[in-house]
């Protein structure tokens, strides 16, 4: 039996197959959410880079992403090896990704250079290098999902297991730092950040190796699709012109804006607004949201998606999330914070669960229209937009901090109202935009059912040619 699955592969849903795939999500989520949660506070409060320099670095990072993400997706779609299209790239990227996550916390100041310019240049370069290896891993890993799990049953059950691993990764990224770092905003915590960087690198490597060893391989009926992949420019054009994808894009950016804003601001919001002085308790703020998400993902969103479909479920999810976020404007103590963040897990879990199901349906529709599966192209454009939302996060944080006279970190003069607005009002606005565009999203009901039927017929034709 070749490394690509043969046509007599069992089509029924398999928990073993889902778990062996889902474990790779641990490496993916732990790497990116460590970046999202700690990098801003680390370079702003610990290293002392001013807010304008941080904004400039992330703008450069975004320009790099506009090329990097789409190109990697294009190359992935056109790859052809005995290991398939995606797996070789995952193999190549795993170890460098783990190393770069550690290097995120080793700026020149750690070896005696206190020049802010040197730290800024290092920050700019290391986040670009991080993005390169993370994109190679993440894009190819996520591109496997819609190919390995084809039917509605497979995707809902498989995604449920995958998102459980994702939540474990989120808990590792948000809770574990509190065990190693005594104060997220204290320059004296530099070495503790670096120790945690080593721990994260190990966490990335171990699940990644398990995934590479046991994960199911790409399906045989898709192994010739690389021949029909369009060129780079045409690939991007097809993605952008897809009407379903065009409506999905703003909602995805809106949700990822919230994903980015919450962890970026929580270390400062928790300490200065909720008066949480214990770092582990501060980490538990986000941790409890994802523990809650793990609960509601299984008992609420999985059956709801199966009953009313992903579009309507996503509308409900974002509405609940927006309502809960409002309370972050008015609370001011640790107990209220824990309650609100637990409730936030209801809306958050729906979003986490549904996004990949939606884009998988879009890729199915594209395959029906073109005859070729082009997960790499779609996930490449999708990742660029996802990372664009991160830039928007800092383009919002930067001006708010400047207006509040917080150009450089100053713990003696914290703009409490600005932190409240950043963590509550801006995310609510983003979710309202998401609700509007998903209300207009066309791939639902009878149209989605027809796409599924046509897609199943196309896959049978591809199998018959093996």
C-alpha positions in Angstrom: 0.0 0.0 0.0 1.4 3.4 -1.0 1.7 6.3 1.4 -1.3 7.9 -0.3 -4.4 6.1 0.6 -5.8 3.6 -1.8 -9.3 3.8 -3.3 -10.5 1.0 -1.1 -9.9 3.1 1.9 -12.8 3.0 4.4 -15.1 5.9 3.8 -17.0 5.7 7.1 -16.1 8.1 9.9 -13.2 6.9 12.0 -12.4 8.3 15.5 -8.9 6.9 15.2 -8.3 8.7 11.9 -9.8 11.9 13.4 -7.6 11.8 16.5 -4.4 11.0 14.6 -5.1 14.1 12.4 -6.4 16.3 15.2 -3.3 15.9 17.3 -1.4 18.1 14.8 -3.7 20.9 15.8 -1.9 21.1 19.1 1.4 22.2 17.5 -0.4 24.6 15.2 -2.5 26.4 17.8 0.1 26.4 20.6 2.6 28.1 18.2 0.3 30.8 16.9 -1.6 31.6 20.1 1.7 31.9 22.0 2.7 34.5 19.4 -0.7 36.2 19.7 -0.9 36.2 23.5 2.6 37.2 24.5 4.5 38.9 21.6 2.8 42.3 21.9 3.1 42.6 25.7 6.7 41.2 25.6 8.0 43.7 23.1 5.9 46.6 24.3 6.2 46.3 28.1 9.2 44.0 28.7 11.6 45.0 25.9 10.3 48.6 25.7 9.6 49.1 21.9 7.2 52.0 21.5 3.7 51.5 20.0 4.5 53.2 16.7 7.5 50.9 16.0 5.3 47.9 16.8 2.7 49.1 14.4 5.3 49.6 11.6 6.7 46.1 12.2 3.2 44.6 11.9 2.5 46.5 8.7 5.7 45.1 7.2 4.7 41.7 8.4 1.3 42.2 6.7 3.0 43.1 3.4 5.1 40.0 3.6 2.0 37.9 4.3 0.3 39.2 1.2 3.0 37.4 -0.8 4.0 34.6 1.5 0.5 33.1 2.2 -0.8 33.0 -1.4 2.5 31.8 -2.8 2.8 28.9 -0.3 -0.8 27.9 -1.0 -0.1 27.9 -4.8 3.1 25.9 -4.4 1.3 23.4 -2.1 -1.5 22.8 -4.7 1.1 22.1 -7.4 3.3 19.8 -5.3 3.5 16.1 -6.3 5.4 13.6 -4.3 5.0 10.0 -3.0 4.0 11.5 0.3 1.2 13.6 -1.3 0.9 17.4 -1.7 0.8 18.6 1.9 2.8 16.2 4.1 6.3 17.1 2.8 5.8 20.7 3.7 4.6 19.9 7.2 7.7 17.7 7.7 10.0 20.5 6.5 8.4 23.2 8.7 7.9 21.5 12.1 11.4 21.8 13.6 12.1 25.4 12.3 8.7 26.5 13.7 9.6 25.3 17.1 13.0 27.0 17.1 11.6 30.3 15.9 8.9 30.3 18.6 11.8 30.2 21.2 13.7 32.9 19.3 10.7 35.2 19.5 11.8 35.8 23.1 15.5 36.3 22.6 15.9 39.9 21.3 19.4 41.6 21.4 18.7 43.0 24.8 19.1 39.5 26.2 22.8 39.5 25.2 23.5 43.0 26.5 22.4 45.3 23.6 20.0 47.9 24.9 19.5 49.8 21.7 15.8 50.1 20.8 16.6 50.1 17.1 18.4 46.8 17.4 15.4 45.3 19.2 13.0 46.8 16.7 14.9 45.3 13.7 15.1 41.9 15.5 11.4 42.0 16.3 10.5 42.8 12.7 12.8 40.1 11.3 11.8 37.4 13.7 8.0 37.8 13.3 8.5 37.6 9.5 10.5 34.4 9.9 7.9 33.0 12.3 5.2 33.7 9.8 7.1 31.9 7.0 7.4 28.6 8.9 4.0 28.9 10.6 2.3 29.4 7.3 4.0 26.4 5.7 2.9 24.2 8.6 -0.6 25.7 9.2 -1.7 26.0 5.6 -0.7 22.5 4.6 -2.2 21.0 7.9 -5.5 22.8 7.5 -5.7 22.1 3.8 -5.8 18.4 4.6 -9.0 18.7 6.5 -11.6 19.2 3.7 -9.8 16.5 1.7 -9.7 13.9 4.5 -13.2 14.6 5.8 -15.6 14.8 2.8 -19.1 14.2 4.0 -21.2 16.4 6.4 -21.0 13.7 9.0 -17.2 13.3 8.7 -16.7 17.1 8.9 -18.9 17.7 11.9 -17.5 14.8 13.9 -14.0 15.2 12.7 -14.0 19.0 13.3 -15.4 18.4 16.8 -12.3 16.2 17.7 -10.0 18.6 15.9 -11.3 21.6 17.9 -10.9 19.7 21.2 -7.2 19.5 20.4 -7.3 23.1 19.3 -8.7 24.1 22.7 -6.1 22.0 24.5 -3.5 24.0 22.5 -5.2 27.3 23.4 -5.1 26.3 27.1 -1.4 25.5 26.8 -0.7 28.8 25.1 -2.7 30.8 27.7 -2.5 29.0 31.0 1.1 27.5 30.9 2.8 30.9 30.7 1.4 31.7 34.2 3.4 28.8 35.6 6.7 30.2 34.3 6.3 34.0 34.0 5.8 35.9 37.2 4.7 39.2 35.6 3.9 39.6 31.9 4.7 43.3 31.9 7.9 43.3 34.1 11.3 43.6 32.3 12.7 41.4 35.1 10.6 38.5 33.6 12.8 38.3 30.4 14.5 35.0 31.4 11.2 33.5 32.4 9.8 34.3 28.9 12.8 32.5 27.4 12.3 29.4 29.6 8.7 29.3 28.6 9.9 29.6 24.9 11.8 26.4 25.3 8.7 24.7 26.8 6.6 25.8 23.9 9.1 24.5 21.4 9.0 21.1 23.0 5.1 21.2 23.0 5.2 22.0 19.3 7.6 19.2 18.4 6.0 16.3 20.2 2.4 16.4 18.8 3.8 17.3 15.4 5.9 14.2 15.3 2.9 12.1 16.5 0.9 13.6 13.7 3.5 12.9 11.0 3.8 9.3 12.2 0.1 8.4 12.5 -2.0 10.9 10.5 -4.1 9.6 7.6 -2.6 10.4 4.2 -4.1 12.2 1.2 -6.7 10.4 -0.8 -5.8 8.7 -4.0 -8.6 10.2 -6.0 -7.1 13.7 -5.5 -3.4 12.9 -6.2 -3.6 14.0 -9.9 -5.3 17.3 -9.1 -2.0 19.1 -9.0 -1.8 18.8 -12.8 -4.9 21.1 -13.2 -3.9 23.7 -10.6 -4.0 27.2 -12.2 -1.0 29.5 -12.2 -0.4 31.8 -9.2 -2.2 34.9 -10.4 -5.1 33.0 -11.8 -5.4 31.0 -8.5 -5.8 34.1 -6.5 -8.3 35.6 -8.9 -10.5 32.5 -8.8 -10.6 32.6 -5.0 -11.4 36.3 -4.8 -14.1 36.0 -7.5 -15.9 33.1 -5.7 -19.1 34.8 -4.4 -19.4 32.4 -1.4 -15.8 33.1 -0.5 -16.3 36.9 -1.0 -19.1 36.9 1.6 -17.1 34.7 3.9 -14.0 36.9 3.9 -15.3 39.8 6.0 -16.8 37.5 8.6 -13.6 35.5 8.9 -11.5 38.8 9.3 -14.0 40.0 11.9 -13.8 36.8 13.9 -10.0 36.7 13.7 -9.9 40.3 14.7 -11.6 39.3 18.0 -9.3 36.3 18.3 -6.4 38.6 18.1 -7.6 41.5 20.2 -8.6 39.5 23.2 -5.3 37.8 24.0 -3.2 40.9 23.0 -5.1 43.0 25.6 -5.9 40.5 28.3 -2.5 40.7 30.0 -2.9 44.5 30.5 -6.7 44.4 31.0 -6.5 41.7 33.6 -3.8 43.4 35.6 -4.9 47.0 35.5 -8.7 46.8 35.0 -9.6 43.6 36.9 -6.8 44.1 39.4 -5.5 40.5 39.0 -2.0 40.5 40.3 -1.3 36.8 40.2 0.0 35.8 36.7 -1.4 32.3 36.8 -4.9 33.6 37.7 -4.5 36.1 34.8 -3.7 33.3 32.4 -6.7 31.4 33.7 -8.9 34.3 32.4 -8.4 33.1 28.8 -8.0 29.5 29.9 -11.5 29.4 31.4 -13.0 30.8 28.2 -11.5 27.8 26.3 -12.5 25.3 28.9 -16.0 26.6 28.5 -15.6 26.5 24.8 -14.7 22.8 24.9 -17.9 22.1 26.8 -20.3 24.1 24.6 -18.7 22.9 21.4 -19.8 19.4 22.1 -23.1 19.9 23.8 -24.4 22.9 21.7 -22.6 23.6 18.4 -22.1 20.1 17.1 -25.8 19.2 17.2 -26.9 22.6 16.2 -24.8 22.7 13.1 -26.1 19.2 12.1 -29.7 20.4 12.6 -29.7 24.0 11.1 -26.5 24.2 9.2 -23.2 26.2 9.7 -24.5 29.6 8.4 -27.4 29.9 10.8 -25.3 28.5 13.7 -22.6 31.0 13.0 -25.1 33.9 13.1 -26.3 32.7 16.6 -22.7 32.2 17.8 -21.6 35.7 16.9 -24.7 37.3 18.4 -24.1 35.5 21.7 -20.4 36.5 21.7 -21.2 40.1 21.0 -23.6 40.3 23.9 -21.2 38.8 26.4 -18.3 41.0 25.2 -20.3 44.1 26.3 -19.9 43.2 30.0 -16.1 43.7 29.7 -16.9 47.4 29.5 -18.4 47.5 33.0 -16.8 44.8 35.2 -13.8 45.6 37.4 -12.9 42.6 39.7 -11.5 39.1 39.3 -14.6 37.1 40.1 -16.7 39.0 37.5 -13.9 38.6 35.0 -13.9 34.8 35.5 -17.7 34.6 35.1 -17.8 36.8 31.9 -14.9 34.9 30.3 -16.6 31.6 31.0 -19.8 32.8 29.4 -17.7 34.1 26.5 -16.8 30.5 25.7 -20.4 29.9 24.4 -20.0 32.3 21.4 -16.3 31.7 21.0 -16.7 27.9 20.6 -19.3 28.3 17.9 -17.0 30.5 15.9 -14.0 28.1 16.3 -16.1 25.1 15.4 -17.9 26.6 12.3 -15.2 28.5 10.4 -13.4 25.5 9.0 -16.7 23.8 8.1 -17.8 26.9 6.1 -14.5 27.1 4.1 -14.6 23.4 3.5 -18.0 23.8 1.9 -16.6 26.7 -0.2 -13.7 24.4 -1.4 -16.3 21.7 -2.3 -18.2 24.3 -4.4 -15.0 25.3 -6.2 -14.2 21.7 -7.0 -17.7 21.2 -8.5 -17.0 24.3 -10.7 -13.4 23.6 -11.7 -13.0 19.8 -11.3 -10.0 20.3 -9.1 -9.5 20.5 -5.3 -7.5 23.7 -4.5 -7.4 23.8 -0.7 -3.9 25.4 -0.9 -5.0 28.3 -2.9 -8.1 29.0 -0.7 -6.2 28.5 2.6 -3.4 30.7 1.3 -5.7 33.6 0.6 -7.6 32.8 3.8 -4.4 32.9 5.9 -3.4 36.2 4.4 -6.8 37.6 5.5 -6.5 36.0 8.9 -3.1 37.7 9.4 -4.5 40.9 8.0 -6.9 40.9 10.9 -3.9 40.9 13.2 -2.5 44.0 11.6 -5.9 45.6 12.0 -5.7 44.8 15.7 -2.5 46.8 16.1 -3.7 49.6 13.8 -6.5 49.9 16.4 -4.4 49.5 19.5 -1.7 52.0 18.3 -3.9 55.1 17.8 -5.9 54.3 20.9 -2.7 54.2 23.0 -1.4 57.3 21.3 -4.6 59.2 22.0 -4.3 58.0 25.6 -0.7 59.2 25.8 0.6 55.7 26.2 3.3 55.9 23.4 5.6 53.9 25.7 4.6 51.5 28.4 4.1 53.4 31.7 2.6 51.3 34.6 2.1 54.5 36.6 -0.4 56.0 34.1 -2.6 53.3 32.6 -5.5 54.3 30.4 -8.2 52.1 32.0 -11.0 53.3 29.7 -9.0 52.7 26.6 -8.3 49.1 27.7 -12.0 48.6 28.2 -12.9 50.0 24.8 -10.2 47.9 23.1 -11.4 44.6 24.6 -15.1 45.2 24.3 -16.4 47.9 21.9 -14.1 47.2 19.0 -14.6 43.4 19.0 -18.4 44.0 19.2 -18.3 46.2 16.1 -16.3 43.5 14.3 -18.8 40.8 15.2 -21.7 43.0 14.0 -20.0 43.3 10.7 -19.6 39.5 10.7 -23.2 39.0 11.5 -24.3 41.2 8.5 -22.1 39.5 5.9 -22.9 35.9 7.0 -26.6 36.8 6.9 -25.9 37.5 3.1 -23.7 34.3 2.7 -25.3 32.3 -0.2 -23.9 28.8 0.3 -26.8 27.5 2.5 -29.9 25.3 2.4 -30.8 23.9 -1.0 -27.8 25.4 -2.8 -25.4 23.7 -0.3 -27.3 20.4 -0.6 -26.9 20.5 -4.3 -23.2 21.2 -4.1 -22.8 18.2 -1.8 -24.6 15.9 -4.2 -22.5 17.2 -7.2 -19.3 16.9 -5.2 -20.1 13.3 -4.2 -20.8 12.4 -7.8 -17.5 14.0 -8.9 -15.5 12.0 -6.3 -17.0 8.8 -7.5 -16.0 9.7 -11.1 -12.4 10.4 -9.9 -12.3 7.1 -8.0 -13.5 5.2 -11.1 -10.4 6.3 -13.0 -7.9 4.9 -10.5 
